[in-house]
């Protein structure tokens, strides 16, 4: 966030204007900074001539850091730092604040604008901490919504039938089909969605205006009805949302979080990862004709948002019964499955790969076992004609969702075993021997790509239940890596140094020290949202033969060399898994197209990759390289990667 130069600059400008306005009115400028963080906004206020500055920060370690940053910049005597929540701050002689403030500056916003409690923060401040005729930075916010049709984005929310398997499709249960899903925000970098992958049904519409000045009440709950017309024929499937801030009273300083196509300065946009755009899935899809009138209903409570669309003839400008409560998932699938997992289920290439591979090994006599969580592979195996399919599900919710698919499709040859692999008995398997083991290599608790190799360990517990010639799918797994020059992602781990003329090295030291203690070298990220150029060819760091028992493996340690093939700044290394399902079929959880050195990487949208963001970028040029040491300890399952 501190790398957000536009944010910093516009807060600085708006604060200067507020303090000058207060002085021009003949009053002293008493500034309150809520959620001071590093103390940056408080220091801006001092530099702009504030007569007094009070900063509050509830999180003790951050408050301690702010104290050091303020001291390093020479403002210790000018800023009164309170280590409390603003709602606990008291005003009056002998209390936290001697007097109420007449300027409030705060940054308590997230992608949803209100998700960090901004409504309650402003409401309490005006009631208890601020003078009536105060100035607030920012003064107001506008929230925008755009109704959109997109089959690509909808795949993250709505499970689709599995088609073209033998004579019939695997259909989605009615209760899952009719469930609108969770109202939880899906924050996303909308600029990374190809323009051809969505159809705007409306232009961006202002759905809510939040007045932070105190001149009008801030409502904890609202229901807005926007009458609009469809600019394109299509189906209202989802809503894009973003917001902007009016930083000053005059409306001259605006900060927009809009995607490129709606941004007031598309050629001069600030990259952000702390404030992205949001997607909300409409609980009921509605077809519309071009120019047809309809209503967008927008709702918010203190912390969250949701939307619906209605035909104008059936709409209402009052609250709609049953629609002013925040929607919830009623089918269980949207609770069990993350957005990414639903997208993985709907990924046509992944489905086709598994159908193709399984169709070559499933026989009428096959007895299959599926390892994983919330997998649809048992249904595919059953549909292909396996004699019997077992699947292990130790999650009650996952089990209920899988059962609904089994019942809907009338599968009599699928049995769910509510046990872990190490507790399965021959009676659980109805005295069958397993001759086909399949695994999507997906577990809800996995963080890094190779964590899904847990299935290899599960398989070891089942050795006595397998035939001698058992087919294991996938049969091979590989850890892959590529050197990358990320356009912006590196900023989330890069030191700030200074901004707006303020020294933030003390903050950098705190972050670096904490990261050294607690952060892993490699972190999960959905890299499709973060453009990056390949500086090397992909390299296989380690390969695992999943057909051989993991209990027979010995420790593995290799030093591998990523060779740069072009010039550039290497600020990250990306990692992913590649699986050979069979001889002809591979599935990648990383690159989905062959990497071309010097060009943008194309990543799987339905998996998180691992990434190491380098503290100090390395200048890449042909014939130079980075060495990586990778180590695997089978007895613990720990895989570690270090730079050497």
N, C-alpha and C positions, 0 to 999 in steps of 0.2 A: 504493500500500500504506500509506503514512504517513497517508492520509486515513481509514484503517480505525480509527475511534475505539474500537470494541469490542475489537479486537485489542490496541491500545495500552493500554487501560484494564485489560484482564484480565492482560496480561503484568505490568503495574505492580503489580496486586493480588497476583498469585502470587509475584512477587519479594519483596514486602514480607513475605508470610507465610513464605517460605523463610528469609529473613534473620532474622526474629524467632524462628523455630523453632531456628535454629542458635545464636542468642544465648541462648535459654532453656536449651539443653543445655549451656551453659557454654563454647561454642567460638566462636572468631572466625569471621566469615563471609568466606571468600575466594571471590570470584565470577569465573568465566570466561565471557566472552561470545564465542561463535563466530559469525563472519560478522556483525560489528557494524554494517556499513552506515554509517548516520549517527552511530552511537554512542548511539542513543536508549536501548537496553536497559542499556548500561553506566551511563549517567547516572541511569537509574531506580535501579540498584543502589546507587549512591553516595547518592542522596537517601534511600533506604530504610535506610541505616546500614551498608552493607557495610564491612568493615575493609580489604579490598583488592579492586581490580577490574582484571582483565586482559582486554583486548579484542583479538581478532585479525581482520584483514580482508586477504584475499589480493590484491584488486584495488587497485593502487597509487593511481589517481585517487580512488577511493572512500575509501581509507584517509587520503589527504591531506585530503579533505573532512571526514571524521570528526574529524580532529585540529583543524580549524578550528571545527567545531560544538562540540566539547568545550571548546575554549578560550573560545568566545563565551559559554558557559554557566558558566564559572568552575570547570571540573572538571579542568583540565590536570594538577594535582598529585595528583589522586585516581585517575586512570585510566592504566594502562600499556598503550599501544597497540602492537601487533605487526603489521607488514605482512607476514604470512605466511599460508599455509593452515594450518589447525589440525593437519593431519597432519604438518606440518614443524616444529611448535613443540617445543622441548626444555625439559625440567624439571631443575632442580638448580642448585647454586651456579655463578654465572657464565653461566647459560643464559637462555633467554627468560623462563621462570617460575622464581622462587626455590623454589616449592613447588607441590605439586598443589592444585588447587582443591577445595572441598567443596560448591560450588553451581555448576551449569552452567545458563546461560540461552542459548537459541539459537532462531533461526527460520530453518530450512533446509528449508522445505516448499513444495511446489507443488500444483497441482490433483490430481496423482496421489499426493500425500503424500510419496512416496519418490523422485520423479524428479530431485530436486536432490542426491541422494546422502545423504539423512538416515540411512539404515541404517549406511553406512560411517562417517559423521561421529560418530554416537553410539558405535559399536563402538570406534573408535579412541580417543575421549575417555575412555571408561571404562577402557580398557586402559593408557593412557599419561598422561592429564592429570588424572584425578579420583581422589579418595580413595574407598575402598570404600563408606563409609556417607554418600555425598553426597546432595544433593537436586538434582533436575533439573527445570527449568521449560522446557517442559511435562513432566509426569511420564509421560504415556501418551497413546496415540491409539487410537481405534476407527475401523475402516473398515467402511462399510455398502454393501450391494449390494441392488438391487431389480430383479427380473426383470420385463420389460415387453414388451408387444406394441405396435408402432406402425408403421403403414405410412408415416406422414409421416417419421419419423426414419430408417427403413430405406432411404428413397430416397437418403440420403447414403452408402449403402454397397453396395447391391445393384442392379445394372443391370436394368431392366425391358424387356420386349418393346415394340416400337413398333407399336401396333395401329391397325386401321382404315385401312390404306393399300391402296387398290385391292382386289384379291381376297385378299391374304394379309398376315400380320403379318411384321415383321422380328423374328426370334427371337434370343435371346441364346445365344452358344456354350456348349456343355455345360461346358467347362473354366472359363468365367467364372461360370456358374450355381452350380457346385459349390465354387467358391473362397470360403472364409470371409472373405477380405479380410485386411487388415493388422490386427495387434493394437494398433497405435498409438492412443493415447488421442485421443478426440474431445472436447475441452473445450468446454463450452457453458453458457449461462445457462438452466438448465432451467425457471426460472420464466417464461420467455418462450415455452415450448411450451404451447399451449392444452390444458387438462385433457382436453377431448374428443378430443385427438389421440393419446392413448396409453391402453392398458389395463394396469393393474398385474396381473401374474400372481402376485406375492407381495407381502407387506409388506416394508419394509426389513429386511435381515438383517445381523447383525454377521458379517463374514467373516474379519477379522483384528484382533487386538489387539496393539499394539506397546507394550512396556514399556520406557520410556526410563530408568527409575530405576537400572538396573544389577542389580536383584535377580534377574532372569531373563535368559537370553541373548537377544540380538537376532539372529534368524535371517536370513541373506542370501537364503535360498530357502525357500518354504513352499508346501504344497498342502493346502488346507482343503476338506473335504467337508461341506456343510450339507444335512441332511435337512429337507425342507420340504414344504408342501402348497400347491397352487394355490388362491388365494382367488377367482380367476375362471377360467373356461374360456378358452382362447385358444392362442396360439403363442408360445413363448419365443423372441424374436427378438434381444433386446439386454438389456444391464444398465446401469442407472443406478448411479453410484458417487459417494459423498462421504465425508467423514470429520469427526470432531470431536476436539478436544484436551482432555484432562484437565490443566488448568494447574497444579493443586496436589495435594499428597499426599492431602488429605482428600476430593478429588472435589467440592469446593464451587464451584470456578470452572471452568466448562465453556465452550468456544468451538466453536460448531457451524457447519459449512459446508453444512448440509442445505438442500434446496429448501423452499419455503414449506409444502408439504403434509406435510413430515416434520420441520419445525423446532420445537424446544421453545418458541420465542417468535415465532410467525409474525407477530404484530402489531408486533414490535420488532426486525426483521431488519436487519442491516448489509449494505449493498450492497458487493459485492466483484467485482473484475475480475482480481485476482491469484490468488485461490482460487475457482475456479468449481466446477461439478459436471462429471462425466465420463460419456461414453457409451462402452461397449464392445460391439461387435457379435459376437454368438455365431457361431462358425464353422458350426454346424449348428442349424437351427431345429427345435424340437420341439413338437408339439401336446400339450396337456394338458387334462384335464377338471377341472371345479371339484372341489376337495377331493382331487384325485389327488396321491399322494406322488411326489416326484421329488427329484433331487439337483442342487444347484448346486456346481460345482467351481470354486474360486478359487485362482489361482496368483500368486506374485510372485517376481521375482528381485531383484537389488539396486536396480534402477531402474524396473521396469515391472510391469504387471499384465495378466492375461488371465483369461477365464472360459469355462466350458462348462456345459451342462446335460445330465443323463443320466436316463433312466428308472431308477427305484429297482431294478427287477428286474435291470437290466443294469449297475447301478452298482457301485462298489467304494470302500471307504474307504481303500484303498491307492492308490499312484500308478497311473494308467492309462497303459498303454504307448501311446506316440504322442500323448499329451495333456499330458505335463508339459514339453514344449518349447514355447517361445513360437511361436505360429502366424505364418506368413508368407504373403504373397500369392504364389500359384503361377500365376495367369493373366496377370499383368502389368497388368491394368486398374486395380488399386488402387495400383499403383506410379506409373503414368502420370497417373492422375486424382486430384486432391485430392477430399476429401469434397464440397466445394462444386461441383466439376466433375461428379461423379457425379450430384449432385442436379439440376444443370442439364440433364444428359442425360435425367433422369427427369421433368422438369417438364412436366406434361401440357399446360398452357397454351402454353408455348413450342413444344412439339412440334406442337400443333394449328395454331399460327400459321404455322409453316414448311410443314406439309403443305398447308394451305389456300392459301398463297401460291404454292408450287411447282406445285401441281396446275393453276394457271391459266396457267403459262408452259411447262411441260415438254410437249414434243411427241415423237412417235416419231422425229423427225429431230434432236432436240436433242442438242448436244454440250456437256456441262457441265464446269466446273472449280470445285473447292472449295478455298478458301483458309482456312487456320486450322490448328489442331493438335488431334488426337484427336476430330475431328468425325464425327458420324453422319449428317450431311446427304447425303454421297455415296450412302449406302444408301437414303435416302428418295428421292433423285432417280432412282436406278436402279429402285427399286420402282415409281415412277410412270411408268416406260416410256421413259426417255431412251435414245437410241441408244448413247451412250457417256458415261461419267463419269470424269473424271480428278480425283485429289486429291493435293495436295502434302503429303508427310510426311517431314521431315528427321530425325525422331526414330525410332531403330530400334525402341524399345519400343512407341511409338504405332503404328508400322507393323505390328508383329506382332499387336497387338490388333485393328486394323482388318482385317487379313488374315483373322483368325479369324472375324470377322463376315461378311466376304465369302464365305468358304468354306462356313460353316454355312448361309448363306441361298442359296447357289448362284448368286450374281451373276456373270455372265460379261461384264457391260458396265461393270465398275469396274476402273480401273487406278491403282495407287499409283505416284507418281513420287517417287523418293527424291532430291529436289533442292530447292534454294531457288528462288524465283521468278526471280531474276536469271540463273540458269544454265539455264533450261528452253529446249530447242530444239524445232523443228518435228518432229524425229524422235521426241522424247519423247511428243509428242502424236499420233503416228502420222499426221502431216501433216493433221490435222484443224484447222479453225478453230473457236474457242470462241464459241458464241452465247448461253450462259447462265453467268454467274459468280455463285457463291453463297459467302457467308461468315457464320459464326456470330459473327464479331468476337470470337474468343477465342484468346488465345495464353498459354501457360504462364508466360512471362516478364513478362507485363503486371502492373503494380502498381496504377496508377490507371485509372479507367474508360476514359479516352480513349487509353490506351496501345494498346488493341486496334485503333485506326485504322491500325496497321501494315499491315493488309490492303490499304488504299488505296495504299500505296507498293508493295506486292507487285504489285498490279494494273498499276501504271505500267510495271513491267519486262516485262509480258506483252502490251503494246499491239499488237505485230506479230502476235500469235497470235489476235487477236479479230476477229470479224466487224464490219462497219460498224454494224450495228444490234444489237449485243450488249446483252443484258439483264443489268443489274448489281443484285444483291440482297444487302444492303439498298441502296436508292438514296439515302437521306438519313440523316444522323446529326446529332443535336443534343446539346449539352452543356446540362444542366438544373441548376438550383440552387433551394434553398429555405432560408429562415431558420428555425432550430429552437431551441427551448428543451429541451435534453436533461435528463432527470431526474438522471442520475448520470454519464454518460460524460465530462462536462467535468472531473471530478475527476482524470482520468489526466494532465492537463496543467496543472492549477491549482496554484499555490504552496501549500505547507503552512502556512507562517507559524510556528505553534507547535502543540504537542500535549502533553497531560499536563503543561503548565506549562514545557515546554522550548522554547527558541528554535531553530528550524531554518531561519532565514533564510539562513545560509551555504550550506545544502544547496540551497535555492531558487535562490540565485545561481549555483551550479554548474550546475544543471539548465537554468536559463534561458540561461546563457552557452553551454553545449554545444548546446542546441536551436537557438540563433541561428546557430551555425556549421554544424551537420550536419543538422538536421531540416528536411524540406520543409514548406511552408505547409499542404499538404493531405496527409493520410495515409489509407490504406485501412482501412475498418472494415466488418464485417457489421452494418449498422445495425438489422436486425430484432431483434438481441439487446439493443438499448439504447433504451428508450422515449424518445420526444421529441415535443413538440407543435409543429405547424406555426404559425409566426408570420406567414407571408406566403404568397401563392400561388406555385406553382412558376414559374420564369422561364427562358426560353431564353436562354442566354448567347451561344451561337454555333452556327451551322448549317453543315453541309458537304454539298455535292452530290457524292456518291461516284460518280456516272456521268460526271463530268468529271475528266480527268487531274489528279492532285495536282501534277504538274510544271508545269501551267499556272496554278496558284494564286499569288496575290500575298500578301504579309504582311497579316494581318488584326489589327485592334486596336479594341476597343470598350470603352466604359464603360457598364455596365448598373446599374440601380437596383432593389434588392429593397425593395419597399414593405411596411412592417409594416401589418397589418390588425387587430391586437389588441394588448392590453397584455401584457407578460411580460418575461422576461430572456432576451435572445438570447445564448446561449453557444456557438453553433456554426452553421455553414453546411454543408449537405449537397450533394453533387454526384453526378451520374450521367449515363449515356448513354441516349438514346432513339433507336431506329432505325425508319425506315419501310421495311419489307421490300418493300411495294408500296403502291399507293394506299389499299387498305382495311385493311392489316395493319401494326401497330406493335408493337415489343417494347421494354419498359423494363427497364433493369438497376437501377432505383431504385424509385420509388413504383409500387406495383401497384394502388393504388386512388386515386381523385381525392382530393387533399389538401383537408381541411377545416380552415380556419384555427381555431386554438384546440383542435383535436382531435389525437389521436395519429396519427403518420405510419405507414403500412403499407408495409413495404419488401420487396423481392424477397429471399427466403431463399437464393437460389442465385447471388448476385453480391455482390462487395464494392463498396460505394460509397466515394466520397471524402468526407472531412470536414475542415473547418478548425475547430479548437477555439480559441476566442478567449481571449487572455490576460486581457482585461478584458471581462466581459459588458456588453452594451449594453442599456439599458432601452428596450424597444420600446413604442410607442404609435401608434395610427392617425395617418397622415400623416407619420410619421418613416420613415427608410429607411437602408439600407446600400448604398454604391456599390462595385462590383467592376469592376476592369479585367482584361479577358481578352485575351491576345495569342497569335497562332498564326504561327509561322515555318515555312512549307512546306519550305524547304531543309534544315532540321534536324529537323522533325517535333515541335519543342518547343512545348507549350502551357503557358502560365503564367497564373496567376490571382493577383491581389493586391487587397487592400482599399485603397480610396482615400478 
